[in-house]
C-alpha cells in the first residue's frame, strides 16, 4: 500500500514537471519568432512592478505518529496514508527591485486546498479504509526573494525562495466543529523554493514557475478525536506551477 501511494505521488509530481516543461517549450517557440528584437528593453530598470498569477498544485500531509499508535487501543489500525489532491491558486504580484539581480516580491492570493488521510484498518481480517478530509480556502501571503540570471535577449532564468504564511478564510474554526472529522489548524507557515523563466514580450512579461512548499508548523489541531489520536504531527507539502503576468 505504501509503495503504491509513493509511486502515485511521484507520478503526480512528474506530470506537473512535464506540464511545466511543455509550457516553457511553447513559450520559447512563440518567442523565437521575435528573438532578434529585444522586447521591453528598459523593463528591469523600474523599481516596482505589478501583475497577477494563476496556479495549480497538488498538496498532501506528512504524518508523524505518536506513542498511542503503538498501544493496544489502535491494534486494528494498520497505517495512516496521505493522499495527494489537486487545487488552484490565484492572486496578485508586487515586485520590488533591491539589486541588479535580486528582487523582493510578495504575492497575496487565495488558494483552494484539500488534505486527505486514508486510515487503513482490519475488521474481521478484512482491510477497511476510512478517509479523513479537510477542504478549505486559504488566504496566502508569500514573502520571497528572487535571484535572477543575466538577461539573454528576451529570456532570463531565476531562482526563488522564502516563507509563505497562510490563513483559512472559509468554514468553521476547528474549535467550533463538533463532528468527528479531521481537524486542521487555520494558520500554517511554509518554506518555499522554486525556479522559473522570465520571457519578455512586446507588451508584458510572462513567467512560468514551479515551486515546492514544505510546512514549518504542525498543521494538526490540538483537540483530540478518533482521527487525531494516533497522530503527533501533520506537515503540509505541495508542488505548484504558476503562470505569472507582469
QUIUR-V944443 format. One record per pair of residues at least 24 apart in sequence whose C-alpha atoms are under 6 Angstrom apart, sorted by the first residue. I is the first residue (numbers start at 1). J is the second residue. D is the distance in whole Angstrom. If there is no record, write none. Layout:
BEGIN
i->[I | I]
j->[J | J]
d->[D | D]
END
This chain:
BEGIN
i->[38 | 38 | 39 | 39 | 39 | 47 | 47 | 48 | 48 | 49 | 50 | 50 | 50 | 51 | 51 | 51 | 51 | 52 | 52 | 52 | 52 | 52 | 53 | 53 | 53 | 53 | 54 | 54 | 54 | 55 | 55 | 55 | 55 | 56 | 56 | 56 | 56 | 57 | 57 | 57 | 57 | 57 | 58 | 58 | 58 | 58 | 58 | 59 | 59 | 59 | 59 | 60 | 60 | 60 | 61 | 61 | 61 | 61 | 62 | 62 | 63 | 64 | 64 | 65 | 65 | 65 | 66 | 66 | 66 | 68 | 69 | 76 | 76 | 77 | 78 | 78 | 79 | 80 | 80 | 81 | 81 | 82 | 82 | 83 | 83 | 85 | 87 | 87 | 88 | 101 | 101 | 102 | 102 | 103 | 103 | 104 | 104 | 105 | 106 | 106 | 107 | 107 | 108 | 108 | 109 | 109 | 110 | 110 | 110 | 111 | 111 | 112 | 112 | 132 | 133 | 136 | 137 | 137 | 137 | 138 | 138 | 138 | 138 | 139 | 139 | 140 | 141 | 154 | 154 | 155 | 155 | 156 | 156 | 157 | 157 | 158 | 158 | 159 | 159 | 160 | 160 | 160 | 161 | 161 | 162 | 163 | 163 | 163 | 164 | 164 | 165 | 182 | 183 | 184 | 184 | 184 | 185 | 185 | 185 | 189 | 189 | 189 | 190 | 190 | 190 | 204 | 205 | 205 | 206 | 206 | 207 | 207 | 208 | 208 | 209 | 209 | 210 | 210 | 211 | 211 | 212 | 213 | 213]
j->[153 | 154 | 200 | 201 | 202 | 96 | 97 | 95 | 96 | 95 | 93 | 94 | 246 | 92 | 93 | 245 | 246 | 91 | 92 | 93 | 244 | 245 | 90 | 91 | 243 | 244 | 90 | 242 | 243 | 88 | 89 | 241 | 242 | 87 | 88 | 240 | 241 | 86 | 87 | 88 | 239 | 240 | 84 | 85 | 86 | 238 | 239 | 84 | 85 | 237 | 238 | 84 | 115 | 237 | 234 | 235 | 236 | 237 | 234 | 235 | 234 | 232 | 233 | 230 | 231 | 232 | 230 | 231 | 232 | 230 | 230 | 121 | 122 | 121 | 120 | 121 | 120 | 118 | 119 | 117 | 118 | 116 | 117 | 116 | 117 | 114 | 112 | 113 | 112 | 147 | 148 | 146 | 147 | 145 | 146 | 144 | 145 | 144 | 142 | 143 | 141 | 142 | 140 | 141 | 139 | 140 | 138 | 139 | 140 | 137 | 138 | 136 | 137 | 182 | 182 | 170 | 168 | 169 | 170 | 166 | 167 | 168 | 169 | 166 | 167 | 166 | 165 | 199 | 200 | 198 | 199 | 197 | 198 | 196 | 197 | 195 | 196 | 194 | 195 | 193 | 194 | 195 | 192 | 193 | 192 | 190 | 191 | 192 | 189 | 190 | 189 | 227 | 221 | 219 | 220 | 221 | 219 | 220 | 221 | 215 | 216 | 217 | 214 | 215 | 216 | 246 | 245 | 246 | 244 | 245 | 243 | 244 | 242 | 243 | 241 | 242 | 240 | 241 | 239 | 240 | 239 | 237 | 238]
d->[6 | 6 | 6 | 6 | 5 | 6 | 5 | 6 | 5 | 5 | 5 | 5 | 6 | 6 | 5 | 6 | 4 | 6 | 4 | 5 | 6 | 6 | 6 | 6 | 6 | 4 | 5 | 6 | 5 | 6 | 5 | 5 | 4 | 6 | 4 | 6 | 6 | 6 | 5 | 6 | 6 | 4 | 6 | 5 | 4 | 6 | 6 | 5 | 6 | 6 | 4 | 5 | 6 | 5 | 6 | 5 | 5 | 6 | 6 | 5 | 5 | 6 | 5 | 6 | 4 | 5 | 6 | 5 | 5 | 6 | 5 | 5 | 5 | 4 | 5 | 5 | 5 | 6 | 5 | 6 | 5 | 6 | 4 | 5 | 6 | 6 | 5 | 5 | 6 | 6 | 5 | 6 | 5 | 6 | 5 | 6 | 5 | 5 | 5 | 5 | 6 | 5 | 6 | 5 | 6 | 5 | 6 | 4 | 6 | 6 | 5 | 6 | 5 | 5 | 6 | 6 | 6 | 6 | 6 | 6 | 5 | 4 | 6 | 5 | 5 | 4 | 6 | 6 | 5 | 6 | 5 | 6 | 5 | 6 | 4 | 6 | 6 | 6 | 4 | 6 | 5 | 6 | 5 | 4 | 5 | 6 | 5 | 6 | 6 | 5 | 4 | 6 | 6 | 6 | 5 | 5 | 5 | 6 | 5 | 6 | 6 | 6 | 5 | 4 | 5 | 6 | 6 | 5 | 6 | 5 | 6 | 5 | 6 | 5 | 6 | 5 | 6 | 5 | 6 | 5 | 5 | 6 | 5]
END
